[in-house]
Amino acid sequence: MIWTLTVNPSLDYNVQLENFAEGKVNRSSRETITAGGKGINVSFVLKNLGIASTALGFAGGWTGVKIEALLSKSGIDTDFVYLSSGDSRINVKIKSAKETEINAGGPFIDNAHVELLFMKLNSLNDGDTLVLAGSIPSCLGSDFYNRIMKFLADKKINFVVDATGGLLLETLKYRPFLIKPNNHELGQIFNVEIASKEDALFYAKKLAETGARNVLVSLAGDGAVLFAEDGSSYECAAPKGTVVNSVGAGDSMVAGFIAGWNKKHDYEYALKTGIACGSASAFSEGLATADKIEELFNTL
């Protein structure tokens, strides 16, 4: 079973503008409302690949109800903790010549509701995959992922961590199955510039030496590299295409890797599936569809 955790999900209001002018009245040409959050994006792409997952997280108010409704309408199972007060956040995504995002802070989450989440997490079984994706609200503390991984340490859970900086590094002691920094995030960890695939693999290996079992490094238009648990390494170029949407591409790569690995337990196949999924989202207005993923996979 695959579970995704989005601690601070959002209702995303996506606005398309011909030309965005700061300080003036702007009229949109199109608007859409979607459920957002890194773990939720993973669940959406897995669903598009025909793979079931359950989306976990905290939800509040009418926005929380709407987020769950959008997921349920798409056939994604949810098991949210509903907050007694506060509303799930609304993020504004402005798509024009440049992409502009306004991300809200989200509701306060108290200890009583955290305990309810841990009760749900206790139902995970050996062999399950848990995706921990995105930043953590300050009310929960920067050790929140650590607390979850420690709580589940006695179970053989395949943790997938898609986070940055110290939040990511602190999880390595629990030997996550997969981490996915991009080249900029990897460079920031070691205070270097990642200028090539060779650099990315060199520092991916260093992260593996500190605990990560598999390190997937996304390189934007240059594809991705993988340093695998058995000491092998892989690289793959990205397919050609026009980037129209950067939101969710990294999350799609995570979903693709999980799907590819679960299907064949082959590192190269998982890497290619991840790149195909990430590119399919980048080349589309929404998240990757199965048809687009297959089309791009066949070019790799």
C-alpha positions as CSV (number, residue, x, y, z in Angstrom):
1,M,0.0,0.0,0.0
2,I,1.2,3.5,-0.8
3,W,0.4,6.4,1.5
4,T,1.2,10.1,0.8
5,L,1.3,12.7,3.6
6,T,0.7,16.3,2.8
7,V,0.8,18.1,6.1
8,N,-0.4,21.5,4.8
9,P,-2.6,20.8,1.7
10,S,-4.0,23.6,-0.3
11,L,-6.8,24.7,-2.6
12,D,-4.9,26.1,-5.6
13,Y,-6.6,28.9,-7.5
14,N,-4.8,28.9,-10.9
15,V,-5.2,32.1,-12.9
16,Q,-4.1,32.4,-16.6
17,L,-3.2,36.0,-17.7
18,E,-2.0,37.2,-21.1
19,N,0.1,39.8,-19.4
20,F,0.5,40.3,-15.7
21,A,1.0,44.0,-14.6
22,E,2.0,44.7,-11.0
23,G,-0.1,47.4,-9.4
24,K,-2.8,47.4,-12.0
25,V,-6.2,45.6,-12.5
26,N,-5.5,42.3,-14.3
27,R,-8.3,40.3,-15.9
28,S,-7.8,36.6,-16.3
29,S,-8.5,34.6,-19.4
30,R,-9.1,31.3,-17.5
31,E,-9.3,30.0,-14.0
32,T,-9.2,26.5,-12.5
33,I,-9.3,25.3,-8.9
34,T,-7.3,22.2,-8.0
35,A,-6.1,20.4,-4.8
36,G,-2.5,21.1,-4.1
37,G,0.4,19.9,-2.1
38,K,3.4,17.8,-2.9
39,G,2.1,14.5,-1.5
40,I,-1.3,15.1,-3.1
41,N,0.4,15.6,-6.5
42,V,2.1,12.3,-6.0
43,S,-1.2,10.6,-5.4
44,F,-2.7,12.2,-8.5
45,V,0.1,11.0,-10.8
46,L,0.0,7.5,-9.3
47,K,-3.8,7.5,-9.9
48,N,-3.2,8.5,-13.5
49,L,-0.8,5.5,-13.8
50,G,-3.5,3.2,-12.4
51,I,-1.9,2.8,-8.9
52,A,-3.9,3.3,-5.8
53,S,-2.7,5.4,-2.8
54,T,-4.3,7.0,0.3
55,A,-3.7,10.7,0.9
56,L,-3.1,11.7,4.5
57,G,-2.8,15.1,6.0
58,F,-4.6,17.8,8.0
59,A,-7.7,19.5,6.6
60,G,-9.8,22.3,7.9
61,G,-13.0,24.3,7.1
62,W,-14.8,24.5,3.8
63,T,-11.5,24.5,1.9
64,G,-10.5,21.2,3.5
65,V,-13.8,19.7,2.5
66,K,-13.3,21.0,-1.1
67,I,-9.8,19.5,-1.2
68,E,-11.1,16.1,-0.1
69,A,-14.0,16.3,-2.6
70,L,-11.6,17.0,-5.5
71,L,-9.5,14.0,-4.5
72,S,-12.5,11.8,-4.1
73,K,-13.9,12.9,-7.5
74,S,-10.6,11.8,-9.1
75,G,-10.8,8.4,-7.4
76,I,-8.1,9.0,-4.8
77,D,-8.7,7.6,-1.3
78,T,-8.3,10.1,1.6
79,D,-7.9,9.8,5.3
80,F,-7.5,13.3,6.6
81,V,-7.5,14.6,10.1
82,Y,-10.1,17.3,10.3
83,L,-9.1,20.3,12.4
84,S,-11.5,21.7,15.0
85,S,-10.8,25.3,13.8
86,G,-9.1,27.0,10.9
87,D,-9.3,26.6,7.2
88,S,-6.9,24.8,4.8
89,R,-5.0,27.4,2.9
90,I,-5.7,28.8,-0.5
91,N,-2.7,29.4,-2.8
92,V,-2.8,31.6,-5.9
93,K,-0.9,30.5,-8.9
94,I,-0.6,33.2,-11.6
95,K,0.5,31.9,-15.0
96,S,1.6,34.5,-17.4
97,A,4.9,35.3,-19.2
98,K,6.4,34.3,-15.8
99,E,4.9,32.0,-13.1
100,T,4.1,33.8,-9.9
101,E,2.9,32.0,-6.7
102,I,1.3,33.3,-3.5
103,N,1.4,30.6,-0.9
104,A,-0.6,31.0,2.3
105,G,0.7,29.9,5.7
106,G,-2.1,27.4,6.6
107,P,-4.0,26.7,9.8
108,F,-2.6,26.1,13.3
109,I,-2.3,22.3,14.1
110,D,-2.4,21.4,17.8
111,N,-1.0,18.3,19.6
112,A,-4.4,16.7,19.9
113,H,-4.8,16.6,16.1
114,V,-1.2,15.4,15.7
115,E,-2.0,12.5,17.9
116,L,-5.0,11.6,15.7
117,L,-2.6,11.6,12.7
118,F,-0.3,9.2,14.5
119,M,-3.2,6.9,15.2
120,K,-3.8,6.7,11.5
121,L,-0.1,6.1,10.8
122,N,-0.2,3.2,13.2
123,S,-2.3,1.3,10.7
124,L,0.5,1.1,8.2
125,N,2.0,-2.4,7.6
126,D,5.4,-3.8,6.8
127,G,6.2,-3.2,3.2
128,D,4.0,-0.1,2.8
129,T,5.4,3.0,1.2
130,L,5.0,6.4,2.9
131,V,5.7,9.6,1.0
132,L,6.7,12.5,3.2
133,A,6.6,15.5,0.9
134,G,6.9,19.2,1.3
135,S,7.6,21.8,4.0
136,I,6.4,21.7,7.6
137,P,4.4,24.5,9.3
138,S,6.3,26.1,12.1
139,C,3.6,25.0,14.6
140,L,4.7,21.4,14.1
141,G,8.4,21.9,14.5
142,S,11.2,21.0,12.1
143,D,11.6,17.5,13.5
144,F,8.1,16.4,12.5
145,Y,9.2,14.0,9.8
146,N,11.7,12.5,12.2
147,R,9.0,12.0,14.8
148,I,6.9,10.1,12.2
149,M,9.8,7.9,11.1
150,K,10.8,7.2,14.7
151,F,7.2,6.2,15.5
152,L,7.2,3.8,12.6
153,A,10.8,2.5,13.1
154,D,9.7,-0.9,14.2
155,K,7.8,-1.4,10.9
156,K,9.5,-2.1,7.6
157,I,8.2,1.0,5.9
158,N,9.7,2.3,2.7
159,F,10.0,6.1,3.4
160,V,10.2,8.5,0.5
161,V,11.3,11.9,1.6
162,D,10.9,14.9,-0.7
163,A,12.1,17.8,1.4
164,T,14.9,20.3,1.5
165,G,17.9,21.3,3.7
166,G,17.9,20.4,7.4
167,L,14.5,18.9,7.1
168,L,15.8,16.3,4.7
169,L,19.2,15.7,6.3
170,E,17.6,14.9,9.7
171,T,15.6,12.1,8.2
172,L,18.7,10.2,6.8
173,K,19.3,8.5,10.1
174,Y,16.2,6.4,9.5
175,R,17.5,5.2,6.1
176,P,14.7,6.4,3.8
177,F,14.1,4.3,0.7
178,L,14.3,7.3,-1.6
179,I,15.2,11.0,-1.4
180,K,14.9,13.4,-4.3
181,P,16.8,16.6,-4.1
182,N,17.2,18.7,-7.2
183,N,20.6,19.9,-8.3
184,H,20.2,23.3,-6.6
185,E,19.1,21.7,-3.3
186,L,21.9,19.2,-3.5
187,G,24.5,22.0,-4.0
188,Q,23.1,23.9,-1.1
189,I,23.5,20.9,1.2
190,F,27.3,20.7,0.4
191,N,27.8,24.4,-0.3
192,V,28.9,23.7,-3.9
193,E,27.6,24.2,-7.4
194,I,26.4,21.1,-9.2
195,A,27.6,21.7,-12.7
196,S,27.4,18.3,-14.3
197,K,25.8,14.8,-14.0
198,E,29.2,13.6,-12.6
199,D,29.0,16.2,-9.8
200,A,25.4,15.2,-9.1
201,L,26.4,11.5,-8.7
202,F,29.4,12.3,-6.6
203,Y,27.3,14.2,-4.0
204,A,24.4,11.8,-4.3
205,K,26.8,9.1,-3.2
206,K,27.8,11.3,-0.2
207,L,24.2,11.5,0.8
208,A,23.8,7.8,0.4
209,E,26.8,7.3,2.7
210,T,24.9,9.2,5.4
211,G,21.9,7.0,5.3
212,A,19.7,7.4,2.2
213,R,19.2,4.1,0.4
214,N,18.5,5.6,-3.1
215,V,19.2,9.2,-4.1
216,L,17.4,10.6,-7.1
217,V,18.7,14.0,-8.3
218,S,16.6,15.9,-10.7
219,L,18.5,18.2,-13.1
220,A,15.6,20.0,-14.7
221,G,16.1,20.0,-18.5
222,D,19.2,17.8,-18.2
223,G,17.2,14.8,-16.9
224,A,18.2,13.1,-13.7
225,V,20.7,10.8,-12.0
226,L,20.3,8.0,-9.5
227,F,22.7,6.6,-7.0
228,A,21.2,3.3,-6.0
229,E,21.2,1.2,-2.8
230,D,23.4,-1.5,-4.3
231,G,26.1,1.0,-5.2
232,S,25.2,1.3,-8.9
233,S,24.6,4.6,-10.6
234,Y,22.4,5.7,-13.5
235,E,21.8,8.8,-15.6
236,C,19.1,9.6,-18.1
237,A,18.6,12.7,-20.3
238,A,15.2,14.4,-20.4
239,P,13.0,14.2,-23.4
240,K,12.6,17.2,-25.6
241,G,9.6,19.5,-25.2
242,T,8.4,22.9,-24.2
243,V,8.0,23.6,-20.5
244,V,4.6,25.1,-19.9
245,N,4.1,24.3,-16.2
246,S,6.8,23.7,-13.5
247,V,4.4,23.1,-10.7
248,G,4.3,19.4,-9.7
249,A,7.1,18.2,-12.0
250,G,9.3,17.1,-9.2
251,D,6.4,15.4,-7.4
252,S,5.5,13.6,-10.6
253,M,9.1,12.3,-10.9
254,V,8.7,10.9,-7.4
255,A,5.5,9.2,-8.3
256,G,7.0,7.8,-11.5
257,F,10.0,6.4,-9.7
258,I,7.8,4.7,-7.1
259,A,5.5,3.3,-9.9
260,G,8.4,2.1,-12.0
261,W,10.2,0.4,-9.0
262,N,7.0,-1.3,-7.8
263,K,6.4,-2.7,-11.3
264,K,9.8,-4.1,-12.1
265,H,12.2,-3.6,-9.2
266,D,14.7,-2.3,-11.8
267,Y,16.6,0.9,-11.1
268,E,17.0,2.0,-14.7
269,Y,13.3,1.4,-15.5
270,A,12.3,3.3,-12.3
271,L,14.5,6.3,-13.2
272,K,13.1,6.4,-16.8
273,T,9.6,6.2,-15.5
274,G,10.3,9.0,-13.1
275,I,11.8,11.3,-15.8
276,A,8.9,10.5,-18.2
277,C,6.4,11.5,-15.4
278,G,8.2,14.7,-14.4
279,S,8.6,15.8,-18.1
280,A,5.0,14.9,-18.8
281,S,3.8,17.3,-16.1
282,A,6.3,20.0,-17.2
283,F,5.1,19.8,-20.8
284,S,1.4,19.9,-19.8
285,E,-0.9,22.5,-18.2
286,G,-1.8,20.0,-15.5
287,L,-0.2,16.9,-13.9
288,A,1.1,14.0,-16.1
289,T,-1.5,11.8,-17.8
290,A,-0.9,8.1,-18.6
291,D,-0.9,8.8,-22.4
292,K,1.7,11.6,-22.1
293,I,3.9,9.5,-19.8
294,E,3.9,6.6,-22.2
295,E,4.6,8.8,-25.2
296,L,7.7,10.4,-23.5
297,F,8.9,7.1,-22.0
298,N,9.1,5.6,-25.4
299,T,11.6,8.4,-26.4
300,L,14.0,7.6,-23.6
